[in-house]
């Protein structure tokens, strides 16, 4: 491997836009003094690779040299220089064992290393013969929304995954279940596939793939302009996924809800823990209360609503609640809250009312 003969000029805006899919992956692991396979970017043959928690991301980007660099510092350098370089361009070259960046008002350096054995494995991902088919619109958002109802516990081989089918995706845990339908069918290699939650968490929800392809152990998602490829691990069902149809079918009282609750839920969500992002919703006679609570504090909002009956309580992930508002109404029975539309189904188990004297 040799350094580029001439410095390379890069446009900071284009570089950051091209490398955006790598940001979450590169920042997902701690970067220490020593590079490891989990905290770096691989520049190989005009492509850049990042990998963490099973997710592999590849974008077309060429600095004229094959190398390994720490991912998070590279993104930070480009973002910092973009804040001060008015002409939006910087010079990049290799000097004294560093990748040097020089602009009109700023400069930076980043240590790099020779490629290791992992580089060939990453490069081989792109050399496979894949059968690409068109992706349904909003596929990543649908998968990530369903992931909110999956258990964040990888010891449960079924319920810690999103259950992917040709017309929809679904997930469930011990208190809720969600199913979201695609606007068009998804081509699958089998009746259904399981997607582990780890890799999904790192994908930017705005990423909209144009095409999808499958192998025995991976799903590939690709945008064409610019070409970006994501590879996620998949699992085959060792046992049937729980049948959810019966959960979404029930009779109950219809309760209108309005978009006013959207901001209420987001405010309440600021008072919940990152690893248990559930807010509590309490239906009381003539009102609805939304509450967020963590160890050191709580926040509650109360709004009028057209509900008449005994107090009912359920917990829900805030983003799922926001999607639920699109239906304009919910239904409640003595056992559960549920929503069912042509594109979205959600059910939450009801909880026993608690003493909330100090919360009113």
C-alpha positions in Angstrom: 0.0 0.0 0.0 1.3 3.4 -0.9 0.3 6.9 0.0 -1.4 9.1 -2.7 1.1 10.9 -4.9 -0.8 14.1 -4.6 -3.0 15.7 -1.9 -6.7 15.1 -2.4 -9.2 18.1 -2.2 -12.5 17.2 -0.6 -15.7 19.2 -0.3 -16.7 19.1 3.4 -20.5 19.1 2.8 -20.3 16.3 0.3 -18.0 14.3 2.5 -20.3 14.6 5.5 -23.4 13.8 3.4 -21.6 10.8 2.0 -20.3 9.6 5.3 -23.6 10.3 7.2 -24.7 6.6 7.2 -21.4 5.8 9.0 -21.8 8.3 11.8 -24.0 6.3 14.2 -22.0 3.1 13.5 -18.6 4.9 14.0 -19.8 6.6 17.2 -21.5 3.5 18.7 -18.3 2.2 20.3 -15.8 3.8 22.6 -12.7 5.1 20.8 -9.5 4.7 22.8 -5.9 5.2 22.1 -5.7 1.9 20.3 -7.7 1.1 17.2 -9.9 -2.0 17.4 -12.0 -3.6 14.7 -15.1 -2.2 16.4 -14.2 1.5 16.5 -12.7 2.2 13.1 -13.5 2.9 9.5 -11.9 0.8 6.7 -11.0 2.6 3.5 -10.8 -0.2 0.9 -10.7 0.2 -2.8 -12.7 3.4 -3.0 -15.3 2.3 -0.4 -15.5 3.1 3.3 -16.8 0.5 5.7 -18.0 0.7 9.3 -19.2 -2.2 11.5 -20.7 -2.4 14.9 -23.4 -4.6 16.7 -23.8 -6.7 13.6 -24.5 -3.8 11.3 -22.1 -3.2 8.3 -22.2 0.0 6.4 -20.4 0.7 3.1 -20.3 4.0 1.2 -18.4 5.0 -2.0 -15.7 7.5 -0.9 -12.1 7.6 -2.0 -9.2 9.4 -0.4 -6.6 7.7 -2.6 -5.3 5.4 0.1 -6.4 2.1 1.7 -6.2 2.4 5.5 -7.9 2.1 8.9 -8.7 5.2 10.9 -10.7 5.8 14.1 -14.2 6.5 13.0 -15.6 8.9 15.5 -12.6 11.3 15.5 -12.7 11.5 11.6 -16.4 12.5 11.7 -15.6 15.1 14.4 -12.8 16.6 12.4 -14.9 17.0 9.3 -17.8 18.5 11.3 -15.5 20.9 13.1 -13.8 22.1 9.9 -17.2 22.4 8.2 -18.1 24.9 10.9 -15.3 27.3 10.0 -14.2 26.7 6.4 -16.2 29.2 4.3 -15.0 27.8 0.9 -16.2 24.3 2.0 -13.0 22.6 0.8 -9.9 21.2 2.6 -6.8 19.4 1.5 -6.1 15.9 2.6 -2.8 14.1 2.5 -0.6 11.6 4.3 2.3 13.0 6.3 4.5 11.5 9.1 2.1 8.6 9.7 -1.0 10.9 9.9 -3.9 11.7 7.7 -3.5 15.5 7.5 -6.4 17.9 6.9 -5.7 21.6 6.0 -8.1 24.4 5.3 -7.9 28.1 5.2 -8.8 28.5 8.9 -8.2 25.1 10.4 -6.1 22.0 10.3 -6.2 18.5 11.9 -4.4 15.2 11.9 -5.5 11.7 12.5 -3.4 8.6 12.9 -4.0 5.7 10.5 -3.0 2.1 10.3 -2.4 -0.6 7.6 -5.4 -2.7 6.6 -5.8 -6.0 8.6 -7.5 -9.3 7.7 -11.0 -7.9 8.3 -10.6 -5.6 5.3 -10.9 -8.6 2.9 -14.0 -9.9 4.7 -15.6 -6.5 4.3 -14.6 -6.2 0.7 -16.0 -9.7 0.0 -19.4 -8.5 1.1 -19.7 -6.3 -2.0 -18.4 -8.9 -4.3 -21.3 -11.3 -3.8 -23.8 -11.9 -6.5 -27.0 -10.6 -5.1 -30.6 -10.5 -6.5 -31.8 -6.9 -5.9 -35.5 -6.1 -5.7 -37.3 -2.9 -5.1 -37.8 -1.7 -1.4 -41.2 -0.7 -0.1 -41.2 3.0 0.8 -40.4 3.8 4.5 -39.0 0.3 5.1 -36.4 1.3 7.7 -38.9 3.5 9.6 -41.3 0.6 9.8 -38.7 -1.8 11.0 -37.4 0.7 13.6 -40.9 1.5 14.8 -41.7 -2.2 15.3 -38.3 -2.6 17.1 -39.7 -0.4 19.8 -42.0 -3.2 20.8 -39.3 -5.9 20.8 -37.6 -7.0 24.0 -34.1 -5.4 24.5 -32.9 -8.7 25.8 -31.0 -10.8 23.3 -31.4 -13.9 25.5 -35.0 -14.2 24.2 -34.3 -15.5 20.7 -37.8 -14.7 19.4 -39.1 -11.6 21.1 -35.8 -9.6 20.9 -36.2 -9.5 17.2 -38.5 -7.8 14.6 -40.6 -10.4 12.8 -40.4 -9.5 9.1 -43.1 -10.7 6.6 -43.9 -9.9 3.0 -46.7 -7.5 3.8 -45.8 -6.2 7.2 -43.4 -6.2 10.2 -44.3 -6.9 13.8 -42.8 -7.2 17.3 -44.1 -7.8 20.8 -43.0 -7.9 24.4 -44.8 -8.6 27.7 -46.9 -5.4 27.7 -47.4 -4.4 24.0 -47.4 -5.6 20.4 -47.1 -3.6 17.2 -47.7 -4.5 13.5 -47.1 -2.1 10.6 -47.9 -2.8 7.0 -45.8 -1.8 4.0 -47.2 0.3 1.2 -46.1 -2.5 -1.2 -44.9 -6.0 -0.7 -41.4 -6.9 0.3 -39.6 -9.8 -1.5 -38.4 -12.4 1.1 -36.4 -15.6 0.7 -38.8 -17.4 3.0 -42.2 -16.9 4.6 -40.7 -14.7 7.4 -37.4 -13.5 8.7 -36.2 -12.3 12.2 -34.1 -9.1 12.5 -32.1 -8.7 15.7 -32.6 -5.3 17.4 -28.9 -4.4 17.8 -28.2 -3.4 14.2 -31.5 -1.7 13.7 -30.8 0.7 16.6 -27.8 2.1 14.7 -29.5 2.9 11.4 -30.6 6.5 10.8 -34.4 6.4 10.4 -34.1 8.8 7.5 -32.2 6.2 5.5 -34.4 5.1 2.6 -33.1 2.2 0.6 -34.0 1.8 -3.0 -33.3 -2.0 -3.2 -33.0 -5.0 -1.0 -31.3 -8.4 -1.3 -31.0 -11.4 0.9 -28.5 -14.2 1.6 -28.8 -17.0 4.1 -27.6 -14.8 7.0 -27.8 -11.2 5.9 -30.2 -8.6 4.4 -28.6 -6.0 2.2 -30.2 -2.5 1.7 -28.9 -0.2 -0.9 -29.4 3.4 -2.0 -28.2 4.2 -5.6 -27.4 7.9 -5.5 -24.9 7.9 -3.9 -24.4 4.2 -3.5 -24.6 3.2 0.1 -25.1 -0.4 1.3 -26.2 -1.6 4.7 -25.9 -5.3 5.7 -27.8 -6.6 8.7 -27.7 -10.1 10.2 -30.9 -12.1 10.0 -32.1 -15.2 11.9 -34.2 -18.1 10.9 -37.1 -19.0 13.3 -36.1 -22.0 15.4 -39.7 -22.0 16.6 -42.8 -20.3 15.3 -43.2 -16.6 16.2 -46.2 -15.9 18.4 -49.4 -15.5 16.5 -50.6 -11.9 17.1 -53.8 -11.7 15.1 -56.0 -12.3 18.1 -54.5 -9.5 20.1 -55.7 -6.9 17.6 -59.2 -8.2 17.4 -61.5 -7.1 20.3 -64.5 -4.9 21.1 -64.2 -1.9 23.3 -65.1 1.7 23.9 -63.9 4.2 21.3 -62.0 7.2 22.7 -61.1 10.2 20.4 -57.6 11.5 20.8 -56.1 14.5 19.1 -52.7 15.7 17.9 -52.5 17.9 21.0 -51.2 14.9 22.9 -48.2 14.6 20.6 -46.1 17.3 22.3 -47.4 16.2 25.7 -46.0 12.7 25.2 -42.7 14.1 24.0 -42.4 16.3 27.1 -43.3 13.4 29.3 -40.6 11.3 27.5 -37.9 13.6 28.7 -38.4 12.2 32.2 -38.0 8.5 31.3 -34.9 6.3 31.2 -33.1 5.7 27.9 -33.2 1.9 28.4 -36.9 1.9 29.3 -38.5 4.6 27.2 -42.1 4.1 28.2 -44.6 6.8 29.4 -47.6 6.0 31.4 -51.1 6.9 30.1 -54.0 7.1 32.4 -57.6 7.4 31.2 -59.9 8.9 33.8 -63.5 10.0 33.6 -63.4 13.0 31.2 -59.6 13.3 31.0 -56.4 11.7 29.9 -53.1 11.9 31.8 -49.6 11.4 30.4 -46.8 10.8 32.9 -43.0 10.3 32.6 -41.0 9.1 35.6 -37.4 8.3 36.4 -35.7 7.6 39.7 -35.1 11.3 40.5 -38.3 12.9 39.2 -41.5 12.8 37.3 -43.6 15.0 34.9 -47.4 14.8 34.2 -49.8 16.6 31.9 -53.6 16.2 32.0 -56.0 17.0 29.1 -59.8 16.7 28.7 -61.0 13.8 26.5 -64.3 12.1 25.7 -63.8 9.0 27.9 -66.3 7.9 30.5 -65.6 5.0 32.7 -63.3 3.6 35.3 -59.6 4.6 35.4 -57.5 2.7 32.9 -53.7 2.7 32.8 -51.2 1.5 30.2 -47.6 2.1 29.4 -46.3 2.8 25.8 -43.2 3.8 24.0 -43.5 7.5 23.1 -42.9 7.1 19.3 -45.5 4.4 19.1 -47.9 6.7 20.9 -47.2 9.4 18.4 -48.0 7.0 15.5 -51.1 5.9 17.4 -52.4 9.5 17.3 -52.6 9.3 13.5 -55.6 7.0 13.9 -57.5 9.8 15.7 -59.0 7.4 18.3 -58.2 4.4 20.4 -60.3 1.6 21.8 -60.2 0.3 25.3 -61.6 -2.9 26.9 -61.2 -4.1 30.5 -58.0 -5.9 29.5 -56.2 -3.7 26.9 -55.9 -0.6 24.8 -55.7 -1.2 21.0 -55.6 0.7 17.7 -56.2 -0.9 14.3 -56.0 0.9 10.9 -55.2 -0.2 7.4 -51.5 0.6 8.0 -50.9 0.1 11.7 -52.0 -2.1 14.6 -51.0 -1.6 18.2 -52.2 -3.2 21.5 -51.1 -2.5 25.1 -52.0 -4.5 28.2 -53.7 -2.5 30.9 -52.2 -2.1 34.3 -53.8 -1.9 37.8 -54.4 1.8 38.7 -52.0 3.2 41.2 -52.4 5.7 44.1 -51.6 9.0 42.4 -52.7 11.4 45.1 -49.5 13.4 45.1 -49.4 13.5 41.2 -52.7 15.4 40.6 
